Amino acid sequence: MARYGRRIRLESVPSAAEWAKVAAATICGKPKEIKALPWFWSDQYDLKLQIAGLNTGYDEVVLSGNPTRDCDFTCYYLRSAELIAADCINRPRDFMFSKRVITQQLPIGRAELSPAGAV
Ligand SMILES: Cc1cc2nc3c(=O)[nH]c(=O)nc-3n(C[C@H](O)[C@H](O)[C@H](O)COP(=O)(O)OP(=O)(O)OC[C@H]3O[C@@H](n4cnc5c(N)ncnc54)[C@H](O)[C@@H]3O)c2cc1C
């Protein structure tokens, strides 16, 4: 995967859908690279889990929300102060925000991710 500079096996429905497009394009003689950010989702009872990006190599975690009290929170993963991935639990807005920030490599401050600060 060009974004990560290595081969990656991603077992998820969004990844399967992306690879289907690549396979179809290749069969039609128009090879293309996967540029979409890896993302994952799962519904587990009343929890909606959404993951944007891959957190491999993170050096800092910023937590937004209180997992011991609430059923909605987000773990942001940063590497050298850049957001590289986010685990969002019942937080679809955080997920959409993270996808955009990671895809566009936008600068983001820790305070914007969580007023409570890094953990
Ligand atoms: C228990 C479980 C939970 C999962 N939960 C999630 C989740 O929450 N979120 C998520 O994103 N991903 C999840 N996944 C992963 C996701 O289901 C797979 O990554 C995805 O379905 C792969 O899609 P695919 O089209 O490559 O293969 P498949 O979905 O496996 O489709 C392959 C199809 O080809 C058919 N087939 C196989 N051999 C032949 C043949 N010889 N001739 C004709 N047909 C054939 C099969 O019957 C099947 O219908 C889960 C997987 C498992 C096993």
PDBQT file of the ligand as one rigid body, heavy atoms in Angstrom, charges set to zero:
ROOT
HETATM    1  C1  LIG A 201     -16.455 -13.585  12.305  1.00  0.00    +0.000 C 
HETATM    2  C2  LIG A 201     -16.020 -12.440  11.439  1.00  0.00    +0.000 A 
HETATM    3  C3  LIG A 201     -16.368 -11.154  11.810  1.00  0.00    +0.000 A 
HETATM    4  C4  LIG A 201     -15.989 -10.074  10.999  1.00  0.00    +0.000 A 
HETATM    5  N1  LIG A 201     -16.345  -8.812  11.384  1.00  0.00    +0.000 NA
HETATM    6  C5  LIG A 201     -16.050  -7.785  10.585  1.00  0.00    +0.000 A 
HETATM    7  C6  LIG A 201     -16.478  -6.487  10.936  1.00  0.00    +0.000 A 
HETATM    8  O1  LIG A 201     -17.138  -6.262  11.947  1.00  0.00    +0.000 OA
HETATM    9  N2  LIG A 201     -16.142  -5.456  10.112  1.00  0.00    +0.000 N 
HETATM   10  C7  LIG A 201     -15.402  -5.655   8.969  1.00  0.00    +0.000 A 
HETATM   11  O2  LIG A 201     -15.162  -4.684   8.244  1.00  0.00    +0.000 OA
HETATM   12  N3  LIG A 201     -14.975  -6.896   8.615  1.00  0.00    +0.000 NA
HETATM   13  C8  LIG A 201     -15.268  -7.966   9.399  1.00  0.00    +0.000 A 
HETATM   14  N4  LIG A 201     -14.852  -9.220   9.059  1.00  0.00    +0.000 N 
HETATM   15  C9  LIG A 201     -13.987  -9.373   7.882  1.00  0.00    +0.000 C 
HETATM   16  C10 LIG A 201     -14.806  -9.336   6.595  1.00  0.00    +0.000 C 
HETATM   17  O3  LIG A 201     -15.954 -10.142   6.719  1.00  0.00    +0.000 OA
HETATM   18  C11 LIG A 201     -13.914  -9.847   5.447  1.00  0.00    +0.000 C 
HETATM   19  O4  LIG A 201     -12.682  -9.153   5.443  1.00  0.00    +0.000 OA
HETATM   20  C12 LIG A 201     -14.630  -9.620   4.132  1.00  0.00    +0.000 C 
HETATM   21  O5  LIG A 201     -15.889 -10.225   4.135  1.00  0.00    +0.000 OA
HETATM   22  C13 LIG A 201     -13.791 -10.151   2.979  1.00  0.00    +0.000 C 
HETATM   23  O6  LIG A 201     -14.566  -9.970   1.807  1.00  0.00    +0.000 OA
HETATM   24  P1  LIG A 201     -14.262 -10.833   0.519  1.00  0.00    +0.000 P 
HETATM   25  O7  LIG A 201     -15.262 -10.413  -0.504  1.00  0.00    +0.000 OA
HETATM   26  O8  LIG A 201     -12.793 -10.762   0.180  1.00  0.00    +0.000 OA
HETATM   27  O9  LIG A 201     -14.500 -12.360   0.976  1.00  0.00    +0.000 OA
HETATM   28  P2  LIG A 201     -15.850 -13.034   1.500  1.00  0.00    +0.000 P 
HETATM   29  O10 LIG A 201     -16.758 -12.053   2.160  1.00  0.00    +0.000 OA
HETATM   30  O11 LIG A 201     -15.371 -14.224   2.274  1.00  0.00    +0.000 OA
HETATM   31  O12 LIG A 201     -16.578 -13.491   0.174  1.00  0.00    +0.000 OA
HETATM   32  C14 LIG A 201     -16.083 -14.562  -0.601  1.00  0.00    +0.000 C 
HETATM   33  C15 LIG A 201     -17.301 -15.228  -1.256  1.00  0.00    +0.000 C 
HETATM   34  O13 LIG A 201     -16.828 -16.142  -2.246  1.00  0.00    +0.000 OA
HETATM   35  C16 LIG A 201     -17.545 -17.339  -2.085  1.00  0.00    +0.000 C 
HETATM   36  N5  LIG A 201     -16.701 -18.431  -2.621  1.00  0.00    +0.000 N 
HETATM   37  C17 LIG A 201     -15.581 -18.926  -2.053  1.00  0.00    +0.000 A 
HETATM   38  N6  LIG A 201     -15.065 -19.899  -2.862  1.00  0.00    +0.000 NA
HETATM   39  C18 LIG A 201     -15.882 -19.965  -3.951  1.00  0.00    +0.000 A 
HETATM   40  C19 LIG A 201     -15.868 -20.731  -5.121  1.00  0.00    +0.000 A 
HETATM   41  N7  LIG A 201     -14.916 -21.642  -5.358  1.00  0.00    +0.000 N 
HETATM   42  N8  LIG A 201     -16.845 -20.530  -6.015  1.00  0.00    +0.000 NA
HETATM   43  C20 LIG A 201     -17.811 -19.613  -5.801  1.00  0.00    +0.000 A 
HETATM   44  N9  LIG A 201     -17.871 -18.839  -4.693  1.00  0.00    +0.000 NA
HETATM   45  C21 LIG A 201     -16.910 -19.013  -3.793  1.00  0.00    +0.000 A 
HETATM   46  C22 LIG A 201     -17.824 -17.478  -0.604  1.00  0.00    +0.000 C 
HETATM   47  O14 LIG A 201     -18.935 -18.311  -0.352  1.00  0.00    +0.000 OA
HETATM   48  C23 LIG A 201     -18.127 -16.014  -0.244  1.00  0.00    +0.000 C 
HETATM   49  O15 LIG A 201     -19.497 -15.697  -0.444  1.00  0.00    +0.000 OA
HETATM   50  C24 LIG A 201     -15.227 -10.304   9.831  1.00  0.00    +0.000 A 
HETATM   51  C25 LIG A 201     -14.877 -11.602   9.481  1.00  0.00    +0.000 A 
HETATM   52  C26 LIG A 201     -15.270 -12.664  10.274  1.00  0.00    +0.000 A 
HETATM   53  C27 LIG A 201     -14.893 -14.072   9.852  1.00  0.00    +0.000 C 
ENDROOT
TORSDOF 0
